[in-house]
Amino acid sequence: MEVDGAAGKGAAAKGRNWFVDMPVYEFRENMEVKPTVVNGEVADWDAAEKIYEQALRTRLQADTSQHPLLLVEQSFAASEQRSKMCEMMFEKFEVPAFFLSKDAVLSAFAAGRATGLVVDVGSSLSRVSPVHDGYILKKGITKNSLAGDAITKWMHRSIAAKGTAVRPHYSIEKKETKDGINVSNRMLLRETDSFKKWMLYDVVRDVKESLCHISECRFVEENYEGTPPKVYELPDGTTLELAVDRFRIPEVLLNPSFGDDEVVAAAHSQEAGKAIGLVQMFNESVGKCDPDLRRDLFSSIILTGGGSLFDGLEVRVHNELAETLPSQKIKIIASGVNAERRFSAWIGGSILGSLGTFHQLWISKQEYDEEGAHLVEKRCP
């Protein structure tokens, strides 16, 4: 979070005050809520530095000059992003050793696999990454922007089309009586558009996560007529009922045609140039890999990411793949523990870092001083 022209406990950088150690809900006037990472790449390096500082030095209270550091990166991270991260850690945080590891590889390790097809449905991206013997097969990576955020937006538009207005918590005026005097708790500061949008989508995200369900077979609306609705109480006390929409809205993750033009545009594969769903991404990714590896990839499909937590997704993926590939053995690996699914890369990193032989992989400070940040391309494949 950043606040323009406001004093506070944040650290100033380029005329901006940063607030990292605070809830987003703690609003300050003129505060902008901005993403640090956009489509898998760091968009604001000043903000990234503040977040690392907060995590490493404030939260963990670690002397970074005494601890080697393993960081997780996207499977498709650009060379300049990797070099800049390496430079930041050695120059700013003065780490004695450093290593970058791919998130898909670490998710595979967390699932007990060295080979598999890692399917990561995050907030801004859905990615399918083939992993073989602990290495990413970069030519097989498939991604699109149809992920958690796109479904949240589609959910919000669907709710609005029913005539229901979603109001975030802070905008609801409440009265408290103190010593006989009515005191309003309503936020009277000037809200920024980014803060209002974040808080609005925070409510919609909870609606999505609480009510939505992936149908086990391809969704046909007529089959769900008469489905009893589920009720969600919005912050202002309004009740929202979703019946068929509970299944129709998340269906866009597998069939983009169920969304509007914006959803379909988000689902365009970079290579194919057409709107594709999650199962089609599997086939496209595996199709780019060596035929000898395809059996091993399909027999270890690993679901990760917060966007993969919809009830019914694991069964639906298995059913569709079994239908299109009847002779192929299909095995879906999906932890039933939400935290493990959300943080599988972190779990895999802890496994990798604890191996007795891992110290041989580190980039040392001496090596960095001799060869520079580009060394990360050679040592961290």
C-alpha positions as CSV (number, residue, x, y, z in Angstrom):
1,M,0.0,0.0,0.0
2,E,1.2,3.5,-0.6
3,V,0.0,6.9,0.6
4,D,0.8,10.0,-1.4
5,G,1.8,13.1,0.6
6,A,0.7,11.6,3.9
7,A,2.8,11.2,7.1
8,G,2.8,7.9,8.9
9,K,4.9,4.9,9.9
10,G,5.7,4.0,6.3
11,A,9.1,4.6,4.8
12,A,9.3,7.4,2.2
13,A,10.6,6.5,-1.2
14,K,10.5,8.9,-4.2
15,G,8.0,11.1,-2.5
16,R,5.7,8.3,-1.5
17,N,5.1,6.8,2.0
18,W,4.8,3.1,2.2
19,F,2.6,1.1,4.6
20,V,3.5,-2.6,4.7
21,D,2.9,-3.5,8.3
22,M,-0.8,-2.8,8.5
23,P,-4.1,-4.3,7.4
24,V,-5.4,-3.0,4.1
25,Y,-8.7,-2.2,5.9
26,E,-6.9,0.4,8.0
27,F,-7.5,3.3,5.6
28,R,-5.5,6.4,5.4
29,E,-6.4,9.4,3.4
30,N,-5.2,9.3,-0.2
31,M,-4.0,5.7,0.2
32,E,-3.6,3.7,-3.0
33,V,-3.8,-0.1,-3.0
34,K,-1.6,-1.3,-5.8
35,P,-0.3,-4.7,-6.8
36,T,3.4,-5.3,-6.6
37,V,3.3,-8.2,-9.0
38,V,1.3,-8.0,-12.3
39,N,0.9,-11.1,-14.5
40,G,3.7,-12.9,-12.7
41,E,6.2,-10.1,-13.0
42,V,7.4,-7.5,-10.5
43,A,5.8,-4.2,-11.6
44,D,7.1,-2.0,-8.8
45,W,10.6,-2.8,-7.5
46,D,10.4,-0.1,-4.8
47,A,7.4,-1.8,-3.4
48,A,8.9,-5.2,-3.7
49,E,12.0,-4.0,-1.7
50,K,9.8,-2.7,1.1
51,I,7.9,-6.0,1.3
52,Y,11.1,-8.0,1.5
53,E,12.4,-5.7,4.1
54,Q,9.3,-6.1,6.2
55,A,9.2,-9.9,5.8
56,L,12.9,-10.5,6.4
57,R,14.1,-7.9,8.8
58,T,10.9,-6.8,10.7
59,R,8.8,-9.9,10.8
60,L,11.5,-12.6,11.0
61,Q,14.0,-10.2,12.7
62,A,16.7,-11.9,10.7
63,D,20.2,-10.6,10.1
64,T,20.2,-11.1,6.3
65,S,24.0,-10.9,6.1
66,Q,24.2,-14.1,8.1
67,H,21.6,-16.3,6.3
68,P,21.6,-17.7,2.7
69,L,18.3,-17.0,0.9
70,L,16.2,-19.2,-1.3
71,L,13.5,-17.3,-3.3
72,V,10.7,-18.7,-5.4
73,E,10.1,-17.3,-8.9
74,Q,7.5,-17.8,-11.7
75,S,8.3,-20.6,-14.1
76,F,8.4,-18.1,-17.0
77,A,10.4,-15.3,-15.2
78,A,12.2,-13.0,-17.6
79,S,16.0,-12.8,-17.5
80,E,16.1,-9.2,-16.5
81,Q,13.7,-9.8,-13.6
82,R,15.9,-12.7,-12.3
83,S,19.1,-10.6,-12.5
84,K,17.5,-7.6,-10.8
85,M,16.2,-9.9,-7.9
86,C,19.7,-11.4,-7.5
87,E,21.3,-7.9,-7.5
88,M,18.8,-6.6,-4.9
89,M,19.4,-9.5,-2.5
90,F,23.2,-9.2,-2.7
91,E,23.4,-5.4,-2.7
92,K,20.5,-4.3,-0.5
93,F,20.1,-7.3,1.8
94,E,23.8,-8.4,1.7
95,V,23.0,-12.1,1.8
96,P,26.0,-14.5,1.9
97,A,24.4,-16.8,-0.7
98,F,21.4,-16.9,-2.9
99,F,19.3,-19.2,-5.1
100,L,16.2,-18.9,-7.3
101,S,13.9,-21.9,-7.8
102,K,10.8,-22.3,-10.0
103,D,7.5,-22.4,-8.3
104,A,6.2,-25.3,-10.3
105,V,9.2,-27.4,-9.4
106,L,8.8,-26.7,-5.7
107,S,5.0,-27.5,-5.9
108,A,5.9,-30.8,-7.5
109,F,8.4,-31.5,-4.6
110,A,5.7,-30.6,-2.1
111,A,3.5,-33.3,-3.7
112,G,6.4,-35.8,-3.6
113,R,7.0,-35.8,-7.3
114,A,10.0,-34.9,-9.4
115,T,8.0,-35.2,-12.6
116,G,4.4,-34.0,-13.2
117,L,2.1,-31.5,-14.7
118,V,1.8,-28.6,-12.3
119,V,-1.5,-26.6,-12.6
120,D,-1.4,-23.4,-10.7
121,V,-4.6,-21.3,-10.6
122,G,-3.7,-18.0,-9.0
123,S,-5.3,-14.6,-8.7
124,S,-4.1,-13.1,-12.0
125,L,-2.9,-16.1,-14.0
126,S,-3.6,-19.7,-14.6
127,R,-0.5,-21.7,-15.6
128,V,0.2,-25.2,-16.6
129,S,3.9,-26.1,-16.3
130,P,5.4,-29.5,-17.2
131,V,8.2,-30.6,-14.8
132,H,10.6,-33.5,-15.6
133,D,13.2,-34.7,-13.1
134,G,13.1,-31.4,-11.2
135,Y,13.4,-29.2,-14.2
136,I,10.8,-27.0,-16.0
137,L,10.1,-27.8,-19.6
138,K,9.8,-24.2,-20.7
139,K,8.5,-25.0,-24.2
140,G,5.5,-26.6,-22.6
141,I,4.4,-23.8,-20.3
142,T,0.9,-22.6,-21.1
143,K,-0.8,-19.6,-19.4
144,N,-3.7,-17.2,-19.6
145,S,-5.3,-14.5,-17.5
146,L,-8.5,-16.5,-16.7
147,A,-7.9,-17.0,-13.0
148,G,-9.3,-16.0,-9.6
149,D,-9.5,-12.3,-10.3
150,A,-11.3,-12.7,-13.6
151,I,-13.9,-15.0,-11.9
152,T,-14.3,-12.4,-9.1
153,K,-15.1,-9.7,-11.6
154,W,-17.5,-12.0,-13.5
155,M,-19.2,-12.7,-10.2
156,H,-19.6,-9.0,-9.4
157,R,-21.1,-8.3,-12.8
158,S,-23.5,-11.2,-12.4
159,I,-24.6,-10.0,-9.0
160,A,-25.1,-6.4,-10.2
161,A,-27.2,-7.7,-13.1
162,K,-29.6,-9.1,-10.6
163,G,-30.1,-5.6,-9.2
164,T,-28.1,-6.3,-6.0
165,A,-25.6,-3.7,-4.9
166,V,-22.6,-4.9,-3.0
167,R,-21.4,-2.4,-0.4
168,P,-18.0,-3.0,1.4
169,H,-17.9,-2.9,5.1
170,Y,-16.3,0.5,5.5
171,S,-19.0,2.3,3.6
172,I,-21.8,1.2,5.9
173,E,-22.6,3.8,8.5
174,K,-23.0,2.5,12.0
175,K,-24.0,4.3,15.2
176,E,-22.7,3.7,18.6
177,T,-23.8,5.4,21.8
178,K,-21.2,6.7,24.2
179,D,-22.2,8.6,27.2
180,G,-25.5,9.4,25.6
181,I,-23.8,10.8,22.4
182,N,-24.3,9.1,19.0
183,V,-20.9,8.5,17.4
184,S,-20.7,7.6,13.7
185,N,-18.2,4.9,12.7
186,R,-18.5,5.6,9.1
187,M,-15.3,6.4,7.3
188,L,-15.3,10.1,6.4
189,L,-11.9,10.3,4.8
190,R,-11.5,10.7,1.1
191,E,-11.4,7.1,-0.4
192,T,-9.3,6.4,-3.5
193,D,-10.8,4.4,-6.3
194,S,-8.2,1.6,-5.8
195,F,-9.1,1.3,-2.1
196,K,-12.9,1.2,-2.9
197,K,-12.3,-1.4,-5.6
198,W,-10.1,-3.6,-3.4
199,M,-12.7,-3.5,-0.5
200,L,-15.6,-4.2,-2.9
201,Y,-13.9,-7.2,-4.5
202,D,-12.9,-8.4,-1.0
203,V,-16.6,-9.0,-0.3
204,V,-17.2,-10.5,-3.7
205,R,-14.3,-12.9,-3.3
206,D,-15.8,-14.2,-0.1
207,V,-19.1,-14.7,-1.9
208,K,-17.3,-16.6,-4.6
209,E,-15.3,-18.8,-2.2
210,S,-18.3,-19.5,0.0
211,L,-20.9,-20.4,-2.6
212,C,-19.4,-21.5,-5.9
213,H,-19.0,-25.1,-7.0
214,I,-17.6,-26.7,-10.1
215,S,-20.0,-29.2,-11.7
216,E,-18.6,-32.7,-12.1
217,C,-19.7,-32.9,-15.8
218,R,-19.9,-30.2,-18.5
219,F,-22.3,-27.6,-17.3
220,V,-25.8,-27.6,-18.9
221,E,-28.0,-25.0,-17.3
222,E,-31.2,-27.1,-17.8
223,N,-29.8,-29.8,-15.6
224,Y,-29.6,-27.4,-12.7
225,E,-33.1,-26.0,-12.9
226,G,-34.8,-26.3,-9.5
227,T,-31.4,-26.3,-7.7
228,P,-32.1,-24.9,-4.2
229,P,-30.3,-21.6,-3.6
230,K,-27.6,-20.9,-1.1
231,V,-27.9,-17.7,0.9
232,Y,-25.1,-15.2,1.6
233,E,-25.6,-12.2,3.9
234,L,-23.8,-9.1,2.6
235,P,-22.2,-6.6,5.0
236,D,-25.2,-4.2,4.8
237,G,-27.6,-7.0,5.8
238,T,-28.9,-7.7,2.3
239,T,-29.3,-11.4,1.5
240,L,-28.0,-12.7,-1.8
241,E,-29.3,-16.0,-3.1
242,L,-27.4,-18.0,-5.7
243,A,-28.7,-21.2,-7.2
244,V,-27.7,-22.0,-10.8
245,D,-25.1,-19.2,-10.8
246,R,-23.2,-21.0,-8.1
247,F,-22.2,-23.5,-10.9
248,R,-22.4,-21.3,-14.0
249,I,-20.0,-18.5,-12.8
250,P,-17.0,-20.7,-12.0
251,E,-17.7,-22.8,-15.2
252,V,-15.8,-20.1,-17.1
253,L,-12.5,-21.5,-15.7
254,L,-13.1,-24.6,-17.9
255,N,-15.3,-23.1,-20.6
256,P,-14.7,-19.4,-21.2
257,S,-17.8,-19.1,-23.4
258,F,-19.9,-18.9,-20.2
259,G,-18.4,-15.5,-19.5
260,D,-18.8,-12.2,-21.3
261,D,-16.4,-10.7,-23.8
262,E,-13.9,-9.5,-21.1
263,V,-13.7,-13.0,-19.7
264,V,-13.2,-14.6,-23.1
265,A,-10.4,-12.0,-23.9
266,A,-8.7,-13.0,-20.6
267,A,-8.7,-16.6,-21.6
268,H,-6.7,-16.2,-24.8
269,S,-3.7,-18.4,-24.8
270,Q,-0.6,-16.4,-25.8
271,E,0.4,-19.0,-28.3
272,A,-2.9,-20.3,-29.6
273,G,-4.6,-16.9,-29.9
274,K,-8.0,-18.3,-28.9
275,A,-10.0,-18.7,-25.7
276,I,-9.2,-21.9,-24.0
277,G,-10.2,-23.4,-20.7
278,L,-8.1,-25.3,-18.1
279,V,-8.4,-28.8,-19.6
280,Q,-7.5,-27.5,-23.0
281,M,-4.4,-25.8,-21.4
282,F,-3.4,-29.3,-20.2
283,N,-3.6,-30.8,-23.6
284,E,-1.8,-27.8,-25.2
285,S,1.0,-28.0,-22.7
286,V,1.6,-31.7,-22.9
287,G,1.3,-31.6,-26.7
288,K,4.5,-29.5,-26.8
289,C,6.5,-32.0,-24.8
290,D,8.3,-35.1,-25.9
291,P,5.8,-38.0,-26.6
292,D,7.8,-40.3,-24.3
293,L,7.0,-38.0,-21.3
294,R,3.3,-37.6,-21.8
295,R,2.3,-40.7,-19.9
296,D,4.3,-39.6,-16.8
297,L,2.9,-36.0,-17.0
298,F,-0.8,-37.1,-17.2
299,S,-0.3,-39.6,-14.4
300,S,0.9,-36.8,-12.0
301,I,-1.3,-33.7,-12.5
302,I,-0.8,-31.5,-9.5
303,L,-3.4,-28.9,-8.6
304,T,-2.1,-25.8,-6.7
305,G,-3.1,-22.2,-6.1
306,G,-6.0,-20.6,-4.3
307,G,-8.1,-20.6,-7.5
308,S,-8.0,-24.4,-7.6
309,L,-9.9,-24.7,-4.3
310,F,-13.4,-24.7,-5.9
311,D,-15.3,-27.8,-4.8
312,G,-15.6,-30.3,-7.6
313,L,-12.6,-29.1,-9.7
314,E,-10.5,-32.2,-9.1
315,V,-13.4,-34.6,-10.2
316,R,-14.3,-32.4,-13.2
317,V,-10.7,-32.3,-14.5
318,H,-10.4,-36.1,-14.1
319,N,-13.7,-36.7,-15.9
320,E,-13.0,-34.5,-18.9
321,L,-9.5,-35.9,-19.4
322,A,-10.7,-39.5,-19.0
323,E,-13.3,-38.8,-21.7
324,T,-10.9,-37.2,-24.2
325,L,-8.0,-39.7,-23.4
326,P,-9.7,-43.0,-22.6
327,S,-6.6,-45.1,-22.9
328,Q,-4.4,-42.7,-20.8
329,K,-3.9,-43.2,-17.1
330,I,-5.0,-40.0,-15.4
331,K,-4.1,-39.2,-11.8
332,I,-4.9,-35.9,-10.1
333,I,-2.9,-34.9,-7.0
334,A,-4.7,-32.3,-5.0
335,S,-4.2,-31.7,-1.3
336,G,-7.4,-31.5,0.7
337,V,-5.7,-29.0,3.0
338,N,-6.3,-25.4,1.8
339,A,-3.1,-24.1,3.2
340,E,-1.1,-26.8,1.4
341,R,-2.7,-26.0,-1.9
342,R,-2.2,-22.2,-1.5
343,F,1.4,-22.4,-0.3
344,S,2.7,-25.5,-2.0
345,A,5.7,-23.7,-3.5
346,W,6.7,-22.5,0.0
347,I,6.4,-26.1,1.3
348,G,8.5,-27.4,-1.6
349,G,11.1,-24.7,-0.9
350,S,11.4,-25.8,2.7
351,I,12.0,-29.4,1.5
352,L,14.6,-28.3,-1.1
353,G,16.4,-26.1,1.4
354,S,16.6,-28.8,4.0
355,L,18.4,-31.3,1.7
356,G,22.0,-32.0,2.7
357,T,23.3,-31.5,-0.8
358,F,21.5,-28.2,-1.5
359,H,24.5,-26.2,-0.3
360,Q,26.3,-27.1,-3.5
361,L,23.7,-25.1,-5.5
362,W,24.1,-21.7,-3.8
363,I,25.4,-18.6,-5.6
364,S,28.0,-17.3,-3.1
365,K,28.7,-13.6,-2.5
366,Q,32.2,-14.1,-3.9
367,E,30.9,-15.6,-7.1
368,Y,28.4,-12.7,-7.5
369,D,31.2,-10.2,-7.0
370,E,33.3,-11.9,-9.6
371,E,30.7,-12.6,-12.3
372,G,27.7,-10.3,-11.6
373,A,24.0,-10.8,-11.4
374,H,23.8,-12.6,-14.8
375,L,25.3,-15.6,-13.1
376,V,21.8,-16.5,-11.9
377,E,21.0,-17.6,-15.5
378,K,23.7,-20.2,-15.4
379,R,23.2,-21.5,-11.8
380,C,19.4,-21.3,-11.4
381,P,17.9,-23.0,-14.5
